[in-house]
C-alpha cells in the first residue's frame, strides 16, 4: 500500500500490531509470554521509504505495547 505521509504509514503499522493484542487478556500472561507470542505469531509490518527518517519496527512497538499491558 502507498501512503501520503510517513505518519499515516506508521499509524497503519501500529494498527496492525494492535490488532494482534485486541483479543488477548493481558492479565493471563506475563510480558515475556505476550511478547514471545507476538514475535512468533504476529504480523511484521514495515515501511519502505526514500525518507531515511521514516521507519517502523513492529517488534519494538509490540514490546512497548506489552510493557503497557503488563504495567
PDB file as gemmi writes it, atoms N, CA and C in Angstrom:
CRYST1    1.000    1.000    1.000  90.00  90.00  90.00 P 1                      
ATOM      1  N   UNK A   1       0.841  -1.181   0.000  1.00  0.00           N  
ATOM      2  CA  UNK A   1       0.000   0.000   0.000  1.00  0.00           C  
ATOM      3  C   UNK A   1       0.886   1.244   0.000  1.00  0.00           C  
ATOM      4  N   UNK A   2       0.362   2.304  -0.528  1.00  0.00           N  
ATOM      5  CA  UNK A   2       1.075   3.573  -0.525  1.00  0.00           C  
ATOM      6  C   UNK A   2       0.329   4.565   0.359  1.00  0.00           C  
ATOM      7  N   UNK A   3       1.099   5.424   1.020  1.00  0.00           N  
ATOM      8  CA  UNK A   3       0.522   6.420   1.925  1.00  0.00           C  
ATOM      9  C   UNK A   3       1.047   7.797   1.564  1.00  0.00           C  
ATOM     10  N   UNK A   4       0.263   8.802   1.903  1.00  0.00           N  
ATOM     11  CA  UNK A   4       0.632  10.179   1.584  1.00  0.00           C  
ATOM     12  C   UNK A   4       1.681  10.741   2.532  1.00  0.00           C  
ATOM     13  N   UNK A   5       1.802  10.123   3.712  1.00  0.00           N  
ATOM     14  CA  UNK A   5       2.778  10.636   4.677  1.00  0.00           C  
ATOM     15  C   UNK A   5       3.356   9.500   5.501  1.00  0.00           C  
ATOM     16  N   UNK A   6       4.486   9.763   6.094  1.00  0.00           N  
ATOM     17  CA  UNK A   6       5.114   8.800   6.987  1.00  0.00           C  
ATOM     18  C   UNK A   6       4.211   8.531   8.185  1.00  0.00           C  
ATOM     19  N   UNK A   7       3.596   9.579   8.705  1.00  0.00           N  
ATOM     20  CA  UNK A   7       2.733   9.435   9.878  1.00  0.00           C  
ATOM     21  C   UNK A   7       1.584   8.470   9.604  1.00  0.00           C  
ATOM     22  N   UNK A   8       1.028   8.561   8.412  1.00  0.00           N  
ATOM     23  CA  UNK A   8      -0.073   7.679   8.025  1.00  0.00           C  
ATOM     24  C   UNK A   8       0.411   6.231   7.931  1.00  0.00           C  
ATOM     25  N   UNK A   9       1.590   6.036   7.371  1.00  0.00           N  
ATOM     26  CA  UNK A   9       2.153   4.690   7.248  1.00  0.00           C  
ATOM     27  C   UNK A   9       2.448   4.093   8.626  1.00  0.00           C  
ATOM     28  N   UNK A  10       3.025   4.886   9.512  1.00  0.00           N  
ATOM     29  CA  UNK A  10       3.333   4.418  10.865  1.00  0.00           C  
ATOM     30  C   UNK A  10       2.047   4.080  11.612  1.00  0.00           C  
ATOM     31  N   UNK A  11       1.034   4.923  11.484  1.00  0.00           N  
ATOM     32  CA  UNK A  11      -0.244   4.672  12.155  1.00  0.00           C  
ATOM     33  C   UNK A  11      -0.853   3.348  11.687  1.00  0.00           C  
ATOM     34  N   UNK A  12      -0.763   3.065  10.406  1.00  0.00           N  
ATOM     35  CA  UNK A  12      -1.289   1.810   9.879  1.00  0.00           C  
ATOM     36  C   UNK A  12      -0.508   0.622  10.438  1.00  0.00           C  
ATOM     37  N   UNK A  13       0.797   0.738  10.505  1.00  0.00           N  
ATOM     38  CA  UNK A  13       1.623  -0.335  11.067  1.00  0.00           C  
ATOM     39  C   UNK A  13       1.252  -0.580  12.529  1.00  0.00           C  
ATOM     40  N   UNK A  14       1.061   0.481  13.280  1.00  0.00           N  
ATOM     41  CA  UNK A  14       0.675   0.337  14.690  1.00  0.00           C  
ATOM     42  C   UNK A  14      -0.675  -0.352  14.819  1.00  0.00           C  
ATOM     43  N   UNK A  15      -1.607  -0.014  13.954  1.00  0.00           N  
ATOM     44  CA  UNK A  15      -2.935  -0.657  13.973  1.00  0.00           C  
ATOM     45  C   UNK A  15      -2.820  -2.155  13.739  1.00  0.00           C  
ATOM     46  N   UNK A  16      -1.943  -2.547  12.844  1.00  0.00           N  
ATOM     47  CA  UNK A  16      -1.741  -3.969  12.550  1.00  0.00           C  
ATOM     48  C   UNK A  16      -1.235  -4.694  13.790  1.00  0.00           C  
ATOM     49  N   UNK A  17      -0.260  -4.109  14.470  1.00  0.00           N  
ATOM     50  CA  UNK A  17       0.279  -4.714  15.693  1.00  0.00           C  
ATOM     51  C   UNK A  17      -0.790  -4.725  16.777  1.00  0.00           C  
ATOM     52  N   UNK A  18      -1.490  -3.615  16.944  1.00  0.00           N  
ATOM     53  CA  UNK A  18      -2.522  -3.523  17.989  1.00  0.00           C  
ATOM     54  C   UNK A  18      -3.628  -4.557  17.792  1.00  0.00           C  
ATOM     55  N   UNK A  19      -3.953  -4.866  16.547  1.00  0.00           N  
ATOM     56  CA  UNK A  19      -4.989  -5.868  16.275  1.00  0.00           C  
ATOM     57  C   UNK A  19      -4.634  -7.231  16.860  1.00  0.00           C  
ATOM     58  N   UNK A  20      -3.345  -7.546  16.869  1.00  0.00           N  
ATOM     59  CA  UNK A  20      -2.909  -8.820  17.436  1.00  0.00           C  
ATOM     60  C   UNK A  20      -3.295  -8.913  18.910  1.00  0.00           C  
ATOM     61  N   UNK A  21      -3.205  -7.794  19.617  1.00  0.00           N  
ATOM     62  CA  UNK A  21      -3.442  -7.788  21.052  1.00  0.00           C  
ATOM     63  C   UNK A  21      -4.902  -7.511  21.436  1.00  0.00           C  
ATOM     64  N   UNK A  22      -5.771  -7.236  20.480  1.00  0.00           N  
ATOM     65  CA  UNK A  22      -7.156  -6.881  20.776  1.00  0.00           C  
ATOM     66  C   UNK A  22      -7.891  -7.917  21.608  1.00  0.00           C  
ATOM     67  N   UNK A  23      -7.669  -9.174  21.329  1.00  0.00           N  
ATOM     68  CA  UNK A  23      -8.427 -10.234  21.991  1.00  0.00           C  
ATOM     69  C   UNK A  23      -7.589 -10.993  23.018  1.00  0.00           C  
ATOM     70  N   UNK A  24      -6.491 -10.388  23.425  1.00  0.00           N  
ATOM     71  CA  UNK A  24      -5.616 -11.025  24.410  1.00  0.00           C  
ATOM     72  C   UNK A  24      -5.961 -10.478  25.793  1.00  0.00           C  
ATOM     73  N   UNK A  25      -6.175 -11.376  26.716  1.00  0.00           N  
ATOM     74  CA  UNK A  25      -6.390 -10.972  28.100  1.00  0.00           C  
ATOM     75  C   UNK A  25      -5.015 -10.860  28.749  1.00  0.00           C  
ATOM     76  N   UNK A  26      -4.485  -9.643  28.790  1.00  0.00           N  
ATOM     77  CA  UNK A  26      -3.126  -9.418  29.266  1.00  0.00           C  
ATOM     78  C   UNK A  26      -2.935  -9.861  30.709  1.00  0.00           C  
ATOM     79  N   UNK A  27      -3.999  -9.929  31.480  1.00  0.00           N  
ATOM     80  CA  UNK A  27      -3.884 -10.347  32.874  1.00  0.00           C  
ATOM     81  C   UNK A  27      -3.487 -11.819  33.008  1.00  0.00           C  
ATOM     82  N   UNK A  28      -3.674 -12.583  31.950  1.00  0.00           N  
ATOM     83  CA  UNK A  28      -3.357 -14.009  31.989  1.00  0.00           C  
ATOM     84  C   UNK A  28      -1.917 -14.312  31.597  1.00  0.00           C  
ATOM     85  N   UNK A  29      -1.210 -13.311  31.089  1.00  0.00           N  
ATOM     86  CA  UNK A  29       0.114 -13.566  30.539  1.00  0.00           C  
ATOM     87  C   UNK A  29       1.163 -12.615  31.119  1.00  0.00           C  
ATOM     88  N   UNK A  30       2.373 -13.098  31.176  1.00  0.00           N  
ATOM     89  CA  UNK A  30       3.496 -12.248  31.569  1.00  0.00           C  
ATOM     90  C   UNK A  30       3.958 -11.458  30.354  1.00  0.00           C  
ATOM     91  N   UNK A  31       4.799 -10.475  30.590  1.00  0.00           N  
ATOM     92  CA  UNK A  31       5.378  -9.718  29.485  1.00  0.00           C  
ATOM     93  C   UNK A  31       6.061 -10.665  28.505  1.00  0.00           C  
ATOM     94  N   UNK A  32       6.858 -11.573  29.035  1.00  0.00           N  
ATOM     95  CA  UNK A  32       7.618 -12.488  28.187  1.00  0.00           C  
ATOM     96  C   UNK A  32       6.687 -13.331  27.313  1.00  0.00           C  
ATOM     97  N   UNK A  33       5.578 -13.806  27.890  1.00  0.00           N  
ATOM     98  CA  UNK A  33       4.636 -14.616  27.120  1.00  0.00           C  
ATOM     99  C   UNK A  33       3.951 -13.798  26.037  1.00  0.00           C  
ATOM    100  N   UNK A  34       3.540 -12.581  26.381  1.00  0.00           N  
ATOM    101  CA  UNK A  34       2.889 -11.719  25.389  1.00  0.00           C  
ATOM    102  C   UNK A  34       3.835 -11.391  24.237  1.00  0.00           C  
ATOM    103  N   UNK A  35       5.034 -10.963  24.587  1.00  0.00           N  
ATOM    104  CA  UNK A  35       5.991 -10.548  23.562  1.00  0.00           C  
ATOM    105  C   UNK A  35       6.432 -11.736  22.704  1.00  0.00           C  
ATOM    106  N   UNK A  36       6.678 -12.856  23.340  1.00  0.00           N  
ATOM    107  CA  UNK A  36       7.067 -14.059  22.600  1.00  0.00           C  
ATOM    108  C   UNK A  36       5.946 -14.484  21.654  1.00  0.00           C  
ATOM    109  N   UNK A  37       4.703 -14.407  22.129  1.00  0.00           N  
ATOM    110  CA  UNK A  37       3.572 -14.742  21.282  1.00  0.00           C  
ATOM    111  C   UNK A  37       3.501 -13.844  20.061  1.00  0.00           C  
ATOM    112  N   UNK A  38       3.761 -12.561  20.270  1.00  0.00           N  
ATOM    113  CA  UNK A  38       3.729 -11.648  19.125  1.00  0.00           C  
ATOM    114  C   UNK A  38       4.851 -11.966  18.142  1.00  0.00           C  
ATOM    115  N   UNK A  39       6.062 -12.132  18.649  1.00  0.00           N  
ATOM    116  CA  UNK A  39       7.188 -12.348  17.737  1.00  0.00           C  
ATOM    117  C   UNK A  39       7.064 -13.670  16.986  1.00  0.00           C  
ATOM    118  N   UNK A  40       6.347 -14.635  17.566  1.00  0.00           N  
ATOM    119  CA  UNK A  40       6.166 -15.918  16.876  1.00  0.00           C  
ATOM    120  C   UNK A  40       4.986 -15.888  15.909  1.00  0.00           C  
ATOM    121  N   UNK A  41       3.886 -15.211  16.283  1.00  0.00           N  
ATOM    122  CA  UNK A  41       2.654 -15.331  15.513  1.00  0.00           C  
ATOM    123  C   UNK A  41       2.117 -14.022  14.930  1.00  0.00           C  
ATOM    124  N   UNK A  42       2.626 -12.882  15.388  1.00  0.00           N  
ATOM    125  CA  UNK A  42       2.123 -11.597  14.914  1.00  0.00           C  
ATOM    126  C   UNK A  42       2.675 -11.213  13.557  1.00  0.00           C  
ATOM    127  N   UNK A  43       1.960 -10.336  12.895  1.00  0.00           N  
ATOM    128  CA  UNK A  43       2.438  -9.810  11.613  1.00  0.00           C  
ATOM    129  C   UNK A  43       3.620  -8.877  11.863  1.00  0.00           C  
ATOM    130  N   UNK A  44       4.430  -8.666  10.847  1.00  0.00           N  
ATOM    131  CA  UNK A  44       5.616  -7.820  10.963  1.00  0.00           C  
ATOM    132  C   UNK A  44       5.551  -6.706   9.914  1.00  0.00           C  
ATOM    133  N   UNK A  45       4.658  -5.729  10.116  1.00  0.00           N  
ATOM    134  CA  UNK A  45       4.553  -4.655   9.124  1.00  0.00           C  
ATOM    135  C   UNK A  45       5.819  -3.801   9.114  1.00  0.00           C  
ATOM    136  N   UNK A  46       6.137  -3.268   7.951  1.00  0.00           N  
ATOM    137  CA  UNK A  46       7.329  -2.427   7.810  1.00  0.00           C  
ATOM    138  C   UNK A  46       7.063  -1.350   6.773  1.00  0.00           C  
ATOM    139  N   UNK A  47       7.960  -0.379   6.741  1.00  0.00           N  
ATOM    140  CA  UNK A  47       7.822   0.755   5.825  1.00  0.00           C  
ATOM    141  C   UNK A  47       9.025   0.789   4.895  1.00  0.00           C  
ATOM    142  N   UNK A  48       8.759   0.935   3.633  1.00  0.00           N  
ATOM    143  CA  UNK A  48       9.793   1.147   2.625  1.00  0.00           C  
ATOM    144  C   UNK A  48       9.631   2.581   2.157  1.00  0.00           C  
ATOM    145  N   UNK A  49      10.680   3.384   2.346  1.00  0.00           N  
ATOM    146  CA  UNK A  49      10.582   4.800   2.011  1.00  0.00           C  
ATOM    147  C   UNK A  49      11.953   5.346   1.619  1.00  0.00           C  
ATOM    148  N   UNK A  50      11.936   6.372   0.769  1.00  0.00           N  
ATOM    149  CA  UNK A  50      13.168   7.079   0.439  1.00  0.00           C  
ATOM    150  C   UNK A  50      13.617   7.975   1.588  1.00  0.00           C  
ATOM    151  N   UNK A  51      12.700   8.269   2.488  1.00  0.00           N  
ATOM    152  CA  UNK A  51      12.978   9.108   3.648  1.00  0.00           C  
ATOM    153  C   UNK A  51      13.588   8.237   4.749  1.00  0.00           C  
ATOM    154  N   UNK A  52      14.866   8.401   5.000  1.00  0.00           N  
ATOM    155  CA  UNK A  52      15.558   7.576   5.991  1.00  0.00           C  
ATOM    156  C   UNK A  52      15.014   7.767   7.401  1.00  0.00           C  
ATOM    157  N   UNK A  53      14.305   8.855   7.648  1.00  0.00           N  
ATOM    158  CA  UNK A  53      13.732   9.105   8.973  1.00  0.00           C  
ATOM    159  C   UNK A  53      12.395   8.402   9.157  1.00  0.00           C  
ATOM    160  N   UNK A  54      11.832   7.915   8.074  1.00  0.00           N  
ATOM    161  CA  UNK A  54      10.529   7.250   8.137  1.00  0.00           C  
ATOM    162  C   UNK A  54      10.754   5.745   8.292  1.00  0.00           C  
ATOM    163  N   UNK A  55      10.616   5.282   9.528  1.00  0.00           N  
ATOM    164  CA  UNK A  55      10.836   3.862   9.786  1.00  0.00           C  
ATOM    165  C   UNK A  55       9.897   3.382  10.881  1.00  0.00           C  
ATOM    166  N   UNK A  56       9.750   2.074  10.963  1.00  0.00           N  
ATOM    167  CA  UNK A  56       8.886   1.465  11.968  1.00  0.00           C  
ATOM    168  C   UNK A  56       9.402   0.076  12.270  1.00  0.00           C  
ATOM    169  N   UNK A  57       9.475  -0.254  13.545  1.00  0.00           N  
ATOM    170  CA  UNK A  57       9.837  -1.602  13.970  1.00  0.00           C  
ATOM    171  C   UNK A  57       8.638  -2.204  14.693  1.00  0.00           C  
ATOM    172  N   UNK A  58       8.035  -3.209  14.081  1.00  0.00           N  
ATOM    173  CA  UNK A  58       6.885  -3.864  14.697  1.00  0.00           C  
ATOM    174  C   UNK A  58       7.278  -4.496  16.024  1.00  0.00           C  
ATOM    175  N   UNK A  59       8.452  -5.087  16.099  1.00  0.00           N  
ATOM    176  CA  UNK A  59       8.873  -5.746  17.334  1.00  0.00           C  
ATOM    177  C   UNK A  59       9.109  -4.734  18.447  1.00  0.00           C  
ATOM    178  N   UNK A  60       9.691  -3.592  18.122  1.00  0.00           N  
ATOM    179  CA  UNK A  60       9.882  -2.548  19.143  1.00  0.00           C  
ATOM    180  C   UNK A  60       8.542  -2.021  19.633  1.00  0.00           C  
ATOM    181  N   UNK A  61       7.626  -1.790  18.703  1.00  0.00           N  
ATOM    182  CA  UNK A  61       6.304  -1.293  19.086  1.00  0.00           C  
ATOM    183  C   UNK A  61       5.550  -2.349  19.893  1.00  0.00           C  
ATOM    184  N   UNK A  62       5.637  -3.608  19.501  1.00  0.00           N  
ATOM    185  CA  UNK A  62       4.973  -4.684  20.244  1.00  0.00           C  
ATOM    186  C   UNK A  62       5.548  -4.780  21.658  1.00  0.00           C  
ATOM    187  N   UNK A  63       6.844  -4.600  21.787  1.00  0.00           N  
ATOM    188  CA  UNK A  63       7.464  -4.632  23.119  1.00  0.00           C  
ATOM    189  C   UNK A  63       6.905  -3.516  23.987  1.00  0.00           C  
ATOM    190  N   UNK A  64       6.776  -2.333  23.426  1.00  0.00           N  
ATOM    191  CA  UNK A  64       6.208  -1.194  24.155  1.00  0.00           C  
ATOM    192  C   UNK A  64       4.771  -1.491  24.581  1.00  0.00           C  
ATOM    193  N   UNK A  65       3.984  -2.043  23.680  1.00  0.00           N  
ATOM    194  CA  UNK A  65       2.581  -2.368  23.986  1.00  0.00           C  
ATOM    195  C   UNK A  65       2.490  -3.439  25.080  1.00  0.00           C  
ATOM    196  N   UNK A  66       3.362  -4.442  25.005  1.00  0.00           N  
ATOM    197  CA  UNK A  66       3.367  -5.496  26.033  1.00  0.00           C  
ATOM    198  C   UNK A  66       3.704  -4.915  27.397  1.00  0.00           C  
ATOM    199  N   UNK A  67       4.677  -4.016  27.437  1.00  0.00           N  
ATOM    200  CA  UNK A  67       5.037  -3.365  28.705  1.00  0.00           C  
ATOM    201  C   UNK A  67       3.858  -2.579  29.248  1.00  0.00           C  
ATOM    202  N   UNK A  68       3.145  -1.875  28.389  1.00  0.00           N  
ATOM    203  CA  UNK A  68       1.972  -1.100  28.806  1.00  0.00           C  
ATOM    204  C   UNK A  68       0.875  -2.025  29.337  1.00  0.00           C  
ATOM    205  N   UNK A  69       0.645  -3.127  28.662  1.00  0.00           N  
ATOM    206  CA  UNK A  69      -0.427  -4.042  29.070  1.00  0.00           C  
ATOM    207  C   UNK A  69      -0.104  -4.744  30.385  1.00  0.00           C  
ATOM    208  N   UNK A  70       1.169  -4.937  30.653  1.00  0.00           N  
ATOM    209  CA  UNK A  70       1.575  -5.660  31.861  1.00  0.00           C  
ATOM    210  C   UNK A  70       1.867  -4.731  33.036  1.00  0.00           C  
ATOM    211  N   UNK A  71       1.742  -3.443  32.824  1.00  0.00           N  
ATOM    212  CA  UNK A  71       2.054  -2.486  33.899  1.00  0.00           C  
ATOM    213  C   UNK A  71       1.011  -2.506  34.986  1.00  0.00           C  
TER     214      UNK A  71                                                      
END                                                                             
